[in-house]
Amino acid sequence: MSDMTALLEPGMLVTHPDMPDWGVGQVQSNIGGRVTVNFPDEGKVVIDGTRIGLVPLFESDP
């Protein structure tokens, strides 16, 4: 699990680096590096945080 994945908590907003068309998703859970994210254009997706580094969005991000 990457350091960034370990920091993801429910409610945080993220994007998938390889699937920008999925839009901005909201983290639902992060258990053992398996992150469940609800994307508006893809639905609920479980992502292996050891393989994909989700990109968190912060308030200052556009």
Secondary structure, DSSP 8 states (H G I E B T S, - for coil): --HHHHH--TT-EEE-TT-GGG--EEEEEEETTEEEEEETTTEEEEEETTT---EEE-TT--
